[in-house]
Amino acid sequence: MKALLGLLRKEGYHIRRDRRTLVVLVLFPIIQVVLFGYAIRTDVRNVRLAIVDPSPDYATLALRTRFAATDVFRIVAELRRPEPLAQLFRSGRAQEAIVFAPDFADRLARGLPARVQIVTDATEPNTGSAMQSYALSLIRDYERDLRAAGSAVRIEPELRLRFNPTRESANLFVPGLLALILAIISSLMTAISIAREKETGTMEALLVSPLRPWQIIVGKVVPYLAIGFVSVLGVLAEAHLVFRVPVRGSVLLLLAEGMLFILASLALGVLISARTASQRVAMMGALVGTMLPTIMLSGFIFPVESMPRVLQWIAGVLPATWFVRIARDIMLKGVGIAYLWPETLVLAAMVLVLLALSARSFHVRLE
């Protein structure tokens, strides 16, 4: 027992001296619980709703007020004609639309079925079903209130799903998996590659060469960029042939956006490796820095709009968040660069920032 107590005392001293590991062991579970608790949500909030009301009357205004009063919906457009809806859905400005028939109130007054159409973006099947159910429940509640007041009314909702009418889950997960796989592989490859150079001692040979730090980074990134391009081709072919996920937009645009995202992930891997001294630490840093945020915060599984504002801000600085949006819009909505240029500019800016930080960290670390 005396020897065992001595061993336990020795391990206690080791833990006390390794403050960084102790902090990680204590704080990491707390951070995970907070992150999972706020990010894993199946409820839907802040749904971007468009209202098409050709002839506003007391009934349509009453229903519009009910939609505006709830925290589930946020009215972003009030239209008189349904033609602009296509552009609103393609650009992502609207996730759902309520289209009233021109004679909505008149048919209610005469005891005839009043028609209203609920159009939902089903790019994310689970979110689309939830949005549709919320809208339908509000309409049914209004119908019950009118009947309770003594009116013999009947409202006939017509349900429509856009972009993914069959609600195939593969259409949701495959574009997100594309971002997850490319992010992990790309960052992991460069992080391990540079860390291996440090461990084997071959980095000194590069340092005494005429190459500058940014040239070393380019030399490390470009070969893996070519490998990433082959990975994009393979994943897209598998998505279309095996899972039957459509690619309604430009394949060339999707490949170009994929290369931009791979470049951002490679730059992140260089940044991680510049701050670490071993392959094991670099590998763990690449996995933690890409896998968990991509799964939880990028919109891959859970809608970003339903997360707290702080997590939405964190999601906004993740390259995967923007690429998931781009991949889904190209594959499912068939949109082009005319709709995706804001996301593309944000992703390009992230690439420049990550490359600049990588070059600076690499230079400071190696000197």
C-alpha positions in Angstrom: 0.0 0.0 0.0 2.9 2.3 0.7 4.3 1.8 -2.8 0.8 2.3 -4.3 0.3 5.5 -2.4 3.6 6.7 -3.6 2.6 6.0 -7.2 -0.7 7.8 -6.7 1.1 10.8 -5.3 3.5 10.8 -8.2 0.6 10.8 -10.7 -1.0 13.7 -8.8 2.2 15.7 -9.1 2.2 15.0 -12.9 -1.3 16.2 -13.3 -0.7 19.3 -11.2 2.4 20.2 -13.3 0.6 19.7 -16.6 -1.8 22.5 -16.3 -2.9 22.6 -19.9 -4.0 19.0 -19.9 -5.8 19.5 -16.6 -7.7 22.5 -18.0 -8.7 20.5 -21.0 -9.9 17.6 -19.0 -12.0 19.8 -16.7 -13.4 22.4 -19.2 -13.8 20.2 -22.4 -16.8 18.2 -21.0 -18.5 21.4 -19.8 -18.0 23.1 -23.2 -19.3 20.0 -24.9 -22.5 19.9 -22.8 -23.2 23.6 -23.5 -22.5 23.2 -27.2 -24.6 20.0 -27.6 -27.4 21.4 -25.4 -27.8 24.5 -27.5 -27.0 23.2 -30.9 -28.9 19.9 -30.9 -32.4 21.3 -31.4 -35.3 19.8 -33.4 -37.5 22.8 -33.0 -37.7 25.4 -35.7 -37.5 29.2 -35.1 -37.1 32.4 -37.2 -38.6 30.8 -40.3 -38.4 33.3 -43.2 -42.0 33.5 -44.4 -43.4 35.2 -47.5 -47.0 36.1 -47.7 -48.8 36.3 -51.1 -52.1 38.1 -50.6 -53.7 39.3 -53.9 -56.7 40.9 -52.2 -56.2 41.7 -48.5 -59.3 41.3 -46.4 -60.3 40.7 -42.8 -59.6 37.0 -43.0 -56.2 37.1 -44.6 -55.1 40.0 -42.3 -56.2 38.0 -39.3 -54.2 35.0 -40.4 -51.2 37.2 -41.3 -51.3 38.7 -37.8 -51.3 35.2 -36.2 -48.2 34.3 -38.2 -46.4 37.5 -37.3 -47.3 37.1 -33.6 -45.5 33.8 -33.1 -41.7 33.5 -32.7 -41.6 30.6 -35.2 -42.1 32.8 -38.2 -40.5 36.0 -39.4 -42.3 37.7 -42.3 -39.7 38.8 -44.9 -42.0 39.7 -47.9 -45.6 40.6 -48.5 -46.5 40.2 -52.1 -49.6 40.6 -54.3 -48.4 38.1 -57.0 -46.8 34.7 -56.6 -44.3 35.2 -59.4 -41.4 36.6 -57.2 -41.6 33.5 -54.9 -39.3 31.5 -57.2 -36.5 34.0 -56.8 -37.1 34.3 -53.0 -36.8 30.6 -52.6 -33.7 30.2 -54.8 -31.9 33.0 -53.0 -32.8 31.6 -49.6 -34.6 34.8 -48.5 -37.7 32.8 -48.0 -38.1 29.3 -46.5 -41.9 29.1 -46.7 -44.7 31.0 -48.3 -48.5 31.4 -47.6 -50.4 32.0 -50.8 -54.0 33.1 -50.3 -56.7 32.7 -53.0 -58.1 36.0 -54.3 -61.6 35.2 -53.0 -60.5 33.8 -49.6 -62.8 35.9 -47.4 -65.7 35.8 -49.8 -65.8 32.0 -49.9 -65.5 31.9 -46.1 -68.5 34.2 -45.8 -70.6 32.0 -48.2 -69.7 28.8 -46.4 -67.6 27.5 -49.3 -64.1 26.0 -49.0 -61.5 28.7 -48.9 -58.2 27.8 -50.5 -54.7 28.6 -49.2 -51.4 27.2 -50.4 -48.5 26.4 -48.1 -45.2 26.3 -50.1 -42.2 25.0 -48.2 -38.5 24.7 -48.9 -37.8 21.0 -48.3 -34.0 21.2 -48.9 -33.8 20.1 -45.3 -36.6 17.5 -45.0 -37.0 17.5 -41.3 -37.0 21.2 -41.0 -39.4 21.5 -44.0 -41.8 19.1 -42.4 -41.7 21.0 -39.1 -42.2 24.4 -40.9 -45.2 22.9 -42.8 -46.7 21.5 -39.6 -46.4 24.9 -37.8 -48.1 26.8 -40.6 -50.8 24.2 -40.9 -51.5 24.2 -37.2 -52.0 28.0 -37.2 -54.5 27.8 -40.1 -56.4 25.0 -38.3 -56.5 27.0 -35.1 -58.0 30.0 -37.0 -60.5 27.7 -38.6 -61.5 26.3 -35.2 -61.9 29.8 -33.7 -64.2 30.8 -36.5 -66.3 27.7 -36.0 -66.5 28.3 -32.3 -67.9 31.7 -33.0 -70.8 30.1 -34.9 -69.5 30.3 -38.5 -69.7 27.3 -40.8 -66.4 27.7 -42.5 -63.9 25.4 -44.1 -60.3 26.1 -45.1 -58.6 23.8 -47.6 -54.8 24.1 -47.4 -52.8 22.9 -50.4 -49.3 21.6 -49.4 -46.4 21.9 -51.7 -42.7 21.0 -51.1 -40.0 22.6 -53.2 -36.5 21.2 -54.2 -37.0 17.9 -52.4 -40.7 16.9 -52.7 -40.0 13.2 -51.8 -38.2 14.3 -48.6 -35.2 12.1 -49.2 -32.9 12.3 -46.3 -29.9 11.6 -48.6 -30.5 15.0 -50.2 -29.9 16.6 -46.8 -26.9 14.6 -45.6 -24.9 14.0 -48.7 -24.0 17.7 -49.3 -23.1 18.0 -45.7 -21.1 14.9 -45.7 -19.2 16.3 -48.7 -18.2 19.3 -46.6 -17.4 17.1 -43.5 -15.2 14.6 -45.4 -13.3 17.3 -47.4 -12.7 19.4 -44.2 -11.3 16.5 -42.2 -9.2 15.0 -44.9 -7.8 18.3 -46.2 -6.8 19.8 -42.8 -5.6 16.4 -41.5 -3.3 15.9 -44.5 -1.4 19.2 -44.3 -1.3 19.2 -40.5 0.3 15.8 -40.3 2.6 16.5 -43.3 4.2 19.6 -41.8 4.3 18.1 -38.3 6.1 15.0 -39.7 8.7 17.3 -41.2 9.4 18.8 -37.8 9.6 15.4 -36.0 11.9 13.8 -38.6 14.2 16.9 -38.6 13.8 17.5 -42.4 12.3 20.9 -41.7 15.7 22.4 -41.1 16.7 21.5 -44.6 13.8 23.5 -45.9 14.7 26.4 -43.6 18.2 26.8 -44.9 17.1 26.6 -48.5 16.3 29.8 -50.5 12.5 29.1 -50.0 10.5 31.6 -48.0 7.8 30.5 -45.6 4.9 31.2 -48.0 6.7 29.2 -50.7 7.0 26.2 -48.3 3.3 26.5 -47.6 2.4 26.6 -51.3 4.6 23.6 -51.9 2.8 21.7 -49.1 -0.7 22.8 -50.1 -0.7 22.4 -53.9 -0.2 18.6 -54.1 -2.9 18.0 -51.6 -5.1 20.4 -53.5 -4.9 18.1 -56.5 -5.7 15.1 -54.2 -8.7 17.0 -52.9 -9.9 17.6 -56.4 -9.9 13.9 -57.1 -11.8 13.4 -53.8 -14.4 15.9 -54.8 -15.0 14.0 -58.1 -15.2 10.7 -56.3 -17.7 11.9 -53.7 -19.9 13.7 -56.3 -19.9 10.5 -58.5 -20.8 8.4 -55.5 -23.6 10.8 -54.4 -25.2 10.8 -57.8 -24.8 7.1 -58.7 -25.3 5.4 -55.3 -27.5 7.8 -53.3 -29.3 9.3 -56.4 -28.7 12.9 -55.1 -29.4 15.2 -58.0 -27.0 17.9 -59.2 -29.4 20.4 -60.8 -26.9 23.2 -61.0 -23.5 23.6 -62.7 -21.1 20.7 -61.9 -18.2 23.0 -62.9 -19.4 25.6 -60.4 -19.7 23.0 -57.7 -16.2 21.7 -58.4 -14.8 25.3 -58.3 -16.5 25.9 -54.9 -15.3 22.6 -53.7 -11.7 23.6 -54.5 -12.1 26.9 -52.7 -13.4 25.1 -49.6 -10.5 22.5 -49.8 -8.1 25.4 -50.0 -9.6 26.9 -46.8 -9.3 23.5 -45.1 -5.7 23.0 -46.2 -4.8 26.5 -44.9 -6.4 25.6 -41.6 -4.3 22.5 -41.4 -1.2 24.5 -42.0 -2.2 26.9 -39.3 -2.7 24.0 -36.8 0.6 22.4 -37.7 2.5 25.7 -37.3 1.2 25.8 -33.7 2.0 22.2 -32.8 5.2 20.2 -32.5 4.1 16.6 -33.0 2.0 14.6 -35.4 -0.3 13.4 -32.7 -1.1 16.9 -31.4 -1.5 18.1 -35.0 -3.9 15.2 -35.8 -6.0 15.8 -32.7 -6.1 19.6 -33.4 -7.2 19.0 -36.9 -10.0 16.6 -35.9 -11.3 18.7 -33.1 -11.1 21.9 -35.1 -13.0 20.5 -38.1 -15.1 17.5 -37.2 -17.1 18.7 -34.2 -17.8 22.3 -35.5 -18.8 21.0 -38.9 -21.2 18.4 -37.5 -22.7 20.6 -34.9 -22.7 24.2 -36.2 -22.5 24.2 -40.0 -26.1 23.4 -40.6 -25.1 19.9 -41.7 -27.7 18.3 -39.4 -29.2 21.0 -37.3 -30.6 24.3 -38.7 -28.4 27.3 -37.8 -31.4 29.6 -37.6 -32.7 27.7 -34.5 -29.4 28.1 -32.6 -28.7 30.9 -30.1 -27.2 34.1 -31.5 -23.7 33.4 -30.1 -23.6 30.0 -31.8 -24.8 31.5 -35.0 -21.9 34.0 -34.9 -19.5 31.1 -34.4 -21.1 29.2 -37.3 -20.6 32.2 -39.4 -16.8 32.0 -39.1 -16.7 28.3 -40.1 -15.9 27.7 -43.8 -18.0 24.5 -43.7 -21.2 26.6 -42.9 -20.8 28.5 -46.2 -19.9 25.5 -48.3 -22.8 23.4 -47.0 -25.1 26.2 -48.1 -23.4 26.4 -51.5 -23.4 22.7 -52.1 -27.1 22.3 -51.2 -28.2 25.3 -53.3 -26.3 24.0 -56.4 -27.3 20.4 -56.0 -30.9 20.7 -55.0 -32.0 24.2 -56.1 -29.9 24.4 -59.2 -28.9 28.0 -58.6 -25.8 29.7 -60.2 -23.2 32.2 -59.2 -25.8 35.0 -59.5 -27.3 33.7 -56.3 -24.2 32.4 -54.6 -21.8 35.2 -55.1 -22.1 36.5 -51.4 -21.3 33.0 -50.0 -18.4 32.6 -52.5 -16.9 36.0 -51.5 -17.1 35.1 -47.8 -15.4 31.7 -48.5 -12.7 33.4 -50.6 -12.1 35.9 -47.8 -11.7 33.1 -45.3 -9.2 31.4 -47.6 -7.1 34.6 -47.8 -7.3 35.2 -44.0 -6.3 31.6 -43.2 -3.4 31.6 -45.6 -2.1 34.9 -44.2 -2.4 33.6 -40.7 -0.7 30.3 -41.7 2.2 32.1 -43.3 2.6 34.4 -40.3 2.4 31.6 -37.8 4.7 29.4 -39.8 7.3 32.1 -40.0 7.2 33.0 -36.3 7.2 29.4 -35.2 10.1 28.3 -37.3 12.3 31.3 -36.5 
